[in-house]
């Protein structure tokens, strides 16, 4: 069973790889970032709370994030595998995930870490644009839409995420180093971690697919 965690700093390409892998393996994509952005768009109480952290680059508190993932993982579509993207990001989240996944009999099988040099992360994040409607990713230099500012897929408006600027990115990178990086050792010790080079995104997908096919 493929119960996967995709890890890596902001801009490593987790979202891009996740979309390809879920299509390949037909498993649900659980992205806490996407879930928070959806709640923000809908203006729910969760969205209002999350926005106050996300827009400045800070992590949303563990209890809120863990509750959200617990509910999502318990749904029936996760019974035959799932891909977690952007969760866990702290040791308490990883510990909670361990007990939740045991409880529901859906334990983690693979932890994939996508490693990318910092200059490349800054270049990707600061030039990133996303479709407001469908979330498809673009880049001002190397993934341009056919018509300026318009999504090729759904015609939606292309925007810059409020947390995709240099100021918020430096807070996000600091949160990654301090709070998320220790998870690499945590999963290494459990024998679940495999590292991949994320500098070339199109090369990476076939490598991940081959690895997961085992
Ligand atoms: P992402 O789309 O994964 O880059 O997430 C965007 C933002 O959502 C992050 O910078 C955090 O503010 C918040 N977020 C996403 N996942 C988590 C998590 N597991 N724990 C805390 N905050 C999160």
py3Dmol code that shows the C-alpha trace and the ligand (Angstrom):
import py3Dmol

protein = """\
ATOM      1  CA  UNK A   1       0.000   0.000   0.000  1.00  0.00           C
ATOM      2  CA  UNK A   2       1.295   3.472  -0.868  1.00  0.00           C
ATOM      3  CA  UNK A   3       0.827   5.711   2.163  1.00  0.00           C
ATOM      4  CA  UNK A   4       3.241   8.470   1.231  1.00  0.00           C
ATOM      5  CA  UNK A   5       4.593  11.642   2.844  1.00  0.00           C
ATOM      6  CA  UNK A   6       6.139  14.159   0.448  1.00  0.00           C
ATOM      7  CA  UNK A   7       8.599  16.487   2.202  1.00  0.00           C
ATOM      8  CA  UNK A   8      10.843  19.353   1.133  1.00  0.00           C
ATOM      9  CA  UNK A   9      11.190  23.114   1.622  1.00  0.00           C
ATOM     10  CA  UNK A  10       8.776  25.607   0.026  1.00  0.00           C
ATOM     11  CA  UNK A  11       9.499  25.649  -3.712  1.00  0.00           C
ATOM     12  CA  UNK A  12      10.987  22.139  -3.830  1.00  0.00           C
ATOM     13  CA  UNK A  13       8.175  21.068  -6.160  1.00  0.00           C
ATOM     14  CA  UNK A  14       6.057  19.008  -3.750  1.00  0.00           C
ATOM     15  CA  UNK A  15       2.767  20.167  -5.275  1.00  0.00           C
ATOM     16  CA  UNK A  16       3.941  19.555  -8.849  1.00  0.00           C
ATOM     17  CA  UNK A  17       5.224  16.051  -8.092  1.00  0.00           C
ATOM     18  CA  UNK A  18       2.171  15.268  -5.961  1.00  0.00           C
ATOM     19  CA  UNK A  19      -0.207  15.983  -8.849  1.00  0.00           C
ATOM     20  CA  UNK A  20       1.728  13.616 -11.126  1.00  0.00           C
ATOM     21  CA  UNK A  21       1.997  10.850  -8.535  1.00  0.00           C
ATOM     22  CA  UNK A  22      -1.668  10.838  -7.547  1.00  0.00           C
ATOM     23  CA  UNK A  23      -2.619  10.537 -11.222  1.00  0.00           C
ATOM     24  CA  UNK A  24      -0.141   7.690 -11.696  1.00  0.00           C
ATOM     25  CA  UNK A  25      -1.167   5.743  -8.586  1.00  0.00           C
ATOM     26  CA  UNK A  26      -4.787   6.832  -8.289  1.00  0.00           C
ATOM     27  CA  UNK A  27      -4.594   7.852  -4.633  1.00  0.00           C
ATOM     28  CA  UNK A  28      -5.953  11.012  -2.950  1.00  0.00           C
ATOM     29  CA  UNK A  29      -3.761  14.105  -2.599  1.00  0.00           C
ATOM     30  CA  UNK A  30      -3.900  15.532   0.903  1.00  0.00           C
ATOM     31  CA  UNK A  31      -2.302  18.960   0.888  1.00  0.00           C
ATOM     32  CA  UNK A  32      -2.790  20.903   4.118  1.00  0.00           C
ATOM     33  CA  UNK A  33      -1.739  24.102   2.289  1.00  0.00           C
ATOM     34  CA  UNK A  34      -4.490  23.541  -0.318  1.00  0.00           C
ATOM     35  CA  UNK A  35      -7.028  22.744   2.421  1.00  0.00           C
ATOM     36  CA  UNK A  36      -6.188  25.978   4.237  1.00  0.00           C
ATOM     37  CA  UNK A  37      -6.323  28.021   1.003  1.00  0.00           C
ATOM     38  CA  UNK A  38      -9.728  26.512   0.220  1.00  0.00           C
ATOM     39  CA  UNK A  39     -11.012  27.468   3.696  1.00  0.00           C
ATOM     40  CA  UNK A  40      -9.619  31.001   3.215  1.00  0.00           C
ATOM     41  CA  UNK A  41     -11.412  31.300  -0.135  1.00  0.00           C
ATOM     42  CA  UNK A  42     -14.671  30.170   1.452  1.00  0.00           C
ATOM     43  CA  UNK A  43     -14.227  32.581   4.368  1.00  0.00           C
ATOM     44  CA  UNK A  44     -14.854  29.897   7.035  1.00  0.00           C
ATOM     45  CA  UNK A  45     -13.692  30.381  10.669  1.00  0.00           C
ATOM     46  CA  UNK A  46     -10.834  27.932   9.933  1.00  0.00           C
ATOM     47  CA  UNK A  47      -9.892  30.035   6.892  1.00  0.00           C
ATOM     48  CA  UNK A  48      -9.841  33.254   8.910  1.00  0.00           C
ATOM     49  CA  UNK A  49      -7.639  31.670  11.557  1.00  0.00           C
ATOM     50  CA  UNK A  50      -5.303  30.071   8.992  1.00  0.00           C
ATOM     51  CA  UNK A  51      -4.889  33.281   6.961  1.00  0.00           C
ATOM     52  CA  UNK A  52      -3.561  35.124  10.005  1.00  0.00           C
ATOM     53  CA  UNK A  53      -0.601  32.714  10.078  1.00  0.00           C
ATOM     54  CA  UNK A  54      -0.124  31.760   6.426  1.00  0.00           C
ATOM     55  CA  UNK A  55       0.073  35.216   4.875  1.00  0.00           C
ATOM     56  CA  UNK A  56       3.144  36.106   6.980  1.00  0.00           C
ATOM     57  CA  UNK A  57       4.788  32.734   6.392  1.00  0.00           C
ATOM     58  CA  UNK A  58       4.135  31.245   9.853  1.00  0.00           C
ATOM     59  CA  UNK A  59       2.910  27.704  10.479  1.00  0.00           C
ATOM     60  CA  UNK A  60      -0.723  27.184  11.484  1.00  0.00           C
ATOM     61  CA  UNK A  61      -0.894  25.808  15.089  1.00  0.00           C
ATOM     62  CA  UNK A  62      -0.445  22.047  15.452  1.00  0.00           C
ATOM     63  CA  UNK A  63      -3.819  21.284  17.082  1.00  0.00           C
ATOM     64  CA  UNK A  64      -5.731  22.879  14.201  1.00  0.00           C
ATOM     65  CA  UNK A  65      -3.632  21.205  11.508  1.00  0.00           C
ATOM     66  CA  UNK A  66      -3.658  17.780  13.165  1.00  0.00           C
ATOM     67  CA  UNK A  67      -7.454  17.862  13.583  1.00  0.00           C
ATOM     68  CA  UNK A  68      -7.889  18.652   9.911  1.00  0.00           C
ATOM     69  CA  UNK A  69      -5.644  15.797   8.757  1.00  0.00           C
ATOM     70  CA  UNK A  70      -7.175  13.292  11.177  1.00  0.00           C
ATOM     71  CA  UNK A  71     -10.614  13.963   9.755  1.00  0.00           C
ATOM     72  CA  UNK A  72      -9.356  13.750   6.155  1.00  0.00           C
ATOM     73  CA  UNK A  73      -7.359  10.510   6.617  1.00  0.00           C
ATOM     74  CA  UNK A  74     -10.366   8.790   8.155  1.00  0.00           C
ATOM     75  CA  UNK A  75     -12.366   9.161   4.938  1.00  0.00           C
ATOM     76  CA  UNK A  76     -12.948   6.010   2.903  1.00  0.00           C
ATOM     77  CA  UNK A  77     -10.989   7.198  -0.170  1.00  0.00           C
ATOM     78  CA  UNK A  78      -7.764   6.889   1.867  1.00  0.00           C
ATOM     79  CA  UNK A  79      -8.305   3.179   2.514  1.00  0.00           C
ATOM     80  CA  UNK A  80      -6.201   2.176  -0.506  1.00  0.00           C
ATOM     81  CA  UNK A  81      -3.388   4.661  -0.101  1.00  0.00           C
ATOM     82  CA  UNK A  82      -2.854   8.404   0.139  1.00  0.00           C
ATOM     83  CA  UNK A  83      -0.255  11.072  -0.481  1.00  0.00           C
ATOM     84  CA  UNK A  84       0.384  13.690   2.206  1.00  0.00           C
ATOM     85  CA  UNK A  85       1.891  16.916   0.845  1.00  0.00           C
ATOM     86  CA  UNK A  86       3.054  19.506   3.388  1.00  0.00           C
ATOM     87  CA  UNK A  87       2.114  17.450   6.442  1.00  0.00           C
ATOM     88  CA  UNK A  88       3.689  16.734   8.893  1.00  0.00           C
ATOM     89  CA  UNK A  89       5.794  19.872   9.320  1.00  0.00           C
ATOM     90  CA  UNK A  90       6.633  19.588  13.034  1.00  0.00           C
ATOM     91  CA  UNK A  91       7.631  16.776  15.410  1.00  0.00           C
ATOM     92  CA  UNK A  92       4.280  16.935  17.314  1.00  0.00           C
ATOM     93  CA  UNK A  93       2.475  16.596  13.944  1.00  0.00           C
ATOM     94  CA  UNK A  94       4.620  13.564  13.047  1.00  0.00           C
ATOM     95  CA  UNK A  95       3.912  11.955  16.421  1.00  0.00           C
ATOM     96  CA  UNK A  96       0.191  12.603  16.052  1.00  0.00           C
ATOM     97  CA  UNK A  97       0.259  11.178  12.528  1.00  0.00           C
ATOM     98  CA  UNK A  98       1.955   8.058  13.799  1.00  0.00           C
ATOM     99  CA  UNK A  99      -0.831   7.349  16.253  1.00  0.00           C
ATOM    100  CA  UNK A 100      -3.657   8.384  13.892  1.00  0.00           C
ATOM    101  CA  UNK A 101      -2.317   6.214  11.074  1.00  0.00           C
ATOM    102  CA  UNK A 102      -1.909   3.228  13.434  1.00  0.00           C
ATOM    103  CA  UNK A 103      -5.394   3.732  14.822  1.00  0.00           C
ATOM    104  CA  UNK A 104      -6.980   3.641  11.377  1.00  0.00           C
ATOM    105  CA  UNK A 105      -4.654   0.907  10.057  1.00  0.00           C
ATOM    106  CA  UNK A 106      -3.124   3.130   7.366  1.00  0.00           C
ATOM    107  CA  UNK A 107       0.514   3.450   8.407  1.00  0.00           C
ATOM    108  CA  UNK A 108       3.119   5.443   6.452  1.00  0.00           C
ATOM    109  CA  UNK A 109       4.996   3.344   3.891  1.00  0.00           C
ATOM    110  CA  UNK A 110       7.321   5.932   2.262  1.00  0.00           C
ATOM    111  CA  UNK A 111       8.724   9.341   3.209  1.00  0.00           C
ATOM    112  CA  UNK A 112      10.169  11.183   0.221  1.00  0.00           C
ATOM    113  CA  UNK A 113      12.350  14.251   0.744  1.00  0.00           C
ATOM    114  CA  UNK A 114      12.868  16.532  -2.268  1.00  0.00           C
ATOM    115  CA  UNK A 115      16.127  18.437  -1.872  1.00  0.00           C
ATOM    116  CA  UNK A 116      16.619  21.709  -3.775  1.00  0.00           C
ATOM    117  CA  UNK A 117      19.303  24.444  -3.419  1.00  0.00           C
ATOM    118  CA  UNK A 118      18.141  27.625  -1.646  1.00  0.00           C
ATOM    119  CA  UNK A 119      18.804  29.990  -4.617  1.00  0.00           C
ATOM    120  CA  UNK A 120      16.563  27.795  -6.745  1.00  0.00           C
ATOM    121  CA  UNK A 121      13.788  27.878  -4.098  1.00  0.00           C
ATOM    122  CA  UNK A 122      13.860  31.697  -4.018  1.00  0.00           C
ATOM    123  CA  UNK A 123      13.800  31.878  -7.826  1.00  0.00           C
ATOM    124  CA  UNK A 124      10.865  29.468  -8.073  1.00  0.00           C
ATOM    125  CA  UNK A 125       8.755  30.954  -5.269  1.00  0.00           C
ATOM    126  CA  UNK A 126       9.203  34.628  -6.110  1.00  0.00           C
ATOM    127  CA  UNK A 127       8.339  34.022  -9.792  1.00  0.00           C
ATOM    128  CA  UNK A 128       5.483  31.615  -9.085  1.00  0.00           C
ATOM    129  CA  UNK A 129       1.958  32.461 -10.190  1.00  0.00           C
ATOM    130  CA  UNK A 130      -1.073  30.243  -9.603  1.00  0.00           C
ATOM    131  CA  UNK A 131      -4.532  30.074 -11.101  1.00  0.00           C
ATOM    132  CA  UNK A 132      -7.030  31.593  -8.665  1.00  0.00           C
ATOM    133  CA  UNK A 133      -9.687  29.123  -9.839  1.00  0.00           C
ATOM    134  CA  UNK A 134      -7.997  25.732 -10.374  1.00  0.00           C
ATOM    135  CA  UNK A 135      -4.631  26.207  -8.629  1.00  0.00           C
ATOM    136  CA  UNK A 136      -2.510  25.285 -11.697  1.00  0.00           C
ATOM    137  CA  UNK A 137       1.082  26.534 -11.234  1.00  0.00           C
ATOM    138  CA  UNK A 138       2.955  28.940 -13.585  1.00  0.00           C
ATOM    139  CA  UNK A 139       6.243  30.861 -13.461  1.00  0.00           C
ATOM    140  CA  UNK A 140       6.948  34.342 -14.835  1.00  0.00           C
ATOM    141  CA  UNK A 141      10.086  33.125 -16.653  1.00  0.00           C
ATOM    142  CA  UNK A 142       9.826  29.446 -17.491  1.00  0.00           C
ATOM    143  CA  UNK A 143       6.173  28.374 -17.259  1.00  0.00           C
ATOM    144  CA  UNK A 144       4.345  31.198 -19.006  1.00  0.00           C
ATOM    145  CA  UNK A 145       0.671  30.893 -19.934  1.00  0.00           C
ATOM    146  CA  UNK A 146      -0.340  31.291 -23.585  1.00  0.00           C
ATOM    147  CA  UNK A 147      -2.217  34.507 -22.730  1.00  0.00           C
ATOM    148  CA  UNK A 148      -0.649  36.800 -20.138  1.00  0.00           C
ATOM    149  CA  UNK A 149      -2.358  36.473 -16.726  1.00  0.00           C
ATOM    150  CA  UNK A 150      -4.840  33.795 -17.864  1.00  0.00           C
ATOM    151  CA  UNK A 151      -4.803  30.083 -16.977  1.00  0.00           C
ATOM    152  CA  UNK A 152      -4.331  27.789 -20.013  1.00  0.00           C
ATOM    153  CA  UNK A 153      -6.467  25.088 -18.398  1.00  0.00           C
ATOM    154  CA  UNK A 154      -9.574  26.865 -17.087  1.00  0.00           C
ATOM    155  CA  UNK A 155      -9.268  30.520 -18.142  1.00  0.00           C
ATOM    156  CA  UNK A 156      -8.996  31.630 -14.485  1.00  0.00           C
ATOM    157  CA  UNK A 157      -6.987  34.651 -13.356  1.00  0.00           C
ATOM    158  CA  UNK A 158      -3.305  34.077 -12.478  1.00  0.00           C
ATOM    159  CA  UNK A 159      -2.271  35.554  -9.138  1.00  0.00           C
ATOM    160  CA  UNK A 160       0.710  35.584  -6.795  1.00  0.00           C
ATOM    161  CA  UNK A 161       0.054  33.765  -3.507  1.00  0.00           C
ATOM    162  CA  UNK A 162       0.142  36.295  -0.619  1.00  0.00           C
ATOM    163  CA  UNK A 163       2.929  34.237   1.007  1.00  0.00           C
ATOM    164  CA  UNK A 164       5.039  33.991  -2.198  1.00  0.00           C
ATOM    165  CA  UNK A 165       7.126  37.112  -1.596  1.00  0.00           C
ATOM    166  CA  UNK A 166      10.687  37.431  -0.307  1.00  0.00           C
ATOM    167  CA  UNK A 167       9.669  38.567   3.184  1.00  0.00           C
ATOM    168  CA  UNK A 168       7.196  35.736   3.857  1.00  0.00           C
ATOM    169  CA  UNK A 169       9.505  33.253   2.139  1.00  0.00           C
ATOM    170  CA  UNK A 170      12.332  33.995   4.545  1.00  0.00           C
ATOM    171  CA  UNK A 171       9.938  33.277   7.483  1.00  0.00           C
ATOM    172  CA  UNK A 172       8.803  30.059   5.738  1.00  0.00           C
ATOM    173  CA  UNK A 173      12.386  28.926   5.152  1.00  0.00           C
ATOM    174  CA  UNK A 174      13.243  29.601   8.775  1.00  0.00           C
ATOM    175  CA  UNK A 175      10.193  27.599   9.912  1.00  0.00           C
ATOM    176  CA  UNK A 176      11.305  24.812   7.579  1.00  0.00           C
ATOM    177  CA  UNK A 177      14.851  24.734   8.985  1.00  0.00           C
ATOM    178  CA  UNK A 178      13.837  24.943  12.640  1.00  0.00           C
ATOM    179  CA  UNK A 179      10.617  22.945  12.748  1.00  0.00           C
ATOM    180  CA  UNK A 180      10.444  20.671   9.705  1.00  0.00           C
ATOM    181  CA  UNK A 181      14.041  19.626   9.020  1.00  0.00           C
ATOM    182  CA  UNK A 182      14.283  17.656  12.309  1.00  0.00           C
ATOM    183  CA  UNK A 183      11.645  15.328  10.835  1.00  0.00           C
ATOM    184  CA  UNK A 184      14.190  14.053   8.326  1.00  0.00           C
ATOM    185  CA  UNK A 185      16.171  12.458  11.142  1.00  0.00           C
ATOM    186  CA  UNK A 186      12.944  11.237  12.769  1.00  0.00           C
ATOM    187  CA  UNK A 187      11.953   9.322   9.608  1.00  0.00           C
ATOM    188  CA  UNK A 188      15.534   8.303   8.804  1.00  0.00           C
ATOM    189  CA  UNK A 189      15.690   6.513  12.156  1.00  0.00           C
ATOM    190  CA  UNK A 190      12.472   4.692  11.319  1.00  0.00           C
ATOM    191  CA  UNK A 191      14.004   3.564   8.011  1.00  0.00           C
ATOM    192  CA  UNK A 192      11.262   5.281   5.986  1.00  0.00           C
ATOM    193  CA  UNK A 193      13.164   8.200   4.405  1.00  0.00           C
ATOM    194  CA  UNK A 194      14.477   8.421   0.834  1.00  0.00           C
ATOM    195  CA  UNK A 195      16.045  11.626  -0.544  1.00  0.00           C
ATOM    196  CA  UNK A 196      15.770  12.852  -4.144  1.00  0.00           C
ATOM    197  CA  UNK A 197      17.365  15.754  -6.002  1.00  0.00           C
ATOM    198  CA  UNK A 198      14.641  18.266  -6.897  1.00  0.00           C
ATOM    199  CA  UNK A 199      16.652  20.661  -9.084  1.00  0.00           C
ATOM    200  CA  UNK A 200      15.147  19.265 -12.275  1.00  0.00           C
ATOM    201  CA  UNK A 201      11.423  18.717 -11.891  1.00  0.00           C
ATOM    202  CA  UNK A 202      10.734  16.770 -15.115  1.00  0.00           C
ATOM    203  CA  UNK A 203      13.621  14.338 -14.449  1.00  0.00           C
ATOM    204  CA  UNK A 204      12.332  13.713 -10.966  1.00  0.00           C
ATOM    205  CA  UNK A 205       8.855  12.359 -11.764  1.00  0.00           C
ATOM    206  CA  UNK A 206       9.968   9.143 -13.556  1.00  0.00           C
ATOM    207  CA  UNK A 207      12.489   8.502 -10.759  1.00  0.00           C
ATOM    208  CA  UNK A 208       9.778   8.811  -8.104  1.00  0.00           C
ATOM    209  CA  UNK A 209       7.379   6.608 -10.053  1.00  0.00           C
ATOM    210  CA  UNK A 210      10.045   3.897 -10.497  1.00  0.00           C
ATOM    211  CA  UNK A 211      10.954   4.090  -6.817  1.00  0.00           C
ATOM    212  CA  UNK A 212       7.356   3.806  -5.649  1.00  0.00           C
ATOM    213  CA  UNK A 213       6.688   0.906  -8.004  1.00  0.00           C
ATOM    214  CA  UNK A 214       9.554  -0.748  -6.095  1.00  0.00           C
TER     215      UNK A 214
END
"""
ligand_1 = """\
23
LIG
P 2.120 24.939 1.324
O 1.090 25.138 0.283
O 2.338 23.497 1.680
O 3.401 25.671 1.020
O 1.526 25.607 2.664
C 1.236 26.984 2.717
C 1.162 27.449 4.146
O 0.100 26.748 4.838
C 2.401 27.179 4.990
O 3.413 28.163 4.811
C 1.804 27.205 6.400
O 1.536 28.541 6.798
C 0.461 26.517 6.191
N 0.602 25.060 6.383
C 0.499 24.092 5.432
N 0.708 22.878 5.967
C 0.957 23.075 7.283
C 1.277 22.214 8.372
N 1.414 20.893 8.207
N 1.459 22.778 9.599
C 1.325 24.096 9.785
N 1.060 24.976 8.801
C 0.867 24.475 7.558
"""
view = py3Dmol.view(width=600, height=400)
view.addModel(protein, "pdb")
view.setStyle({"model": 0}, {"cartoon": {"style": "trace"}})
view.addModel(ligand_1, "xyz")
view.setStyle({"model": 1}, {"stick": {}})
view.zoomTo()
view.show()
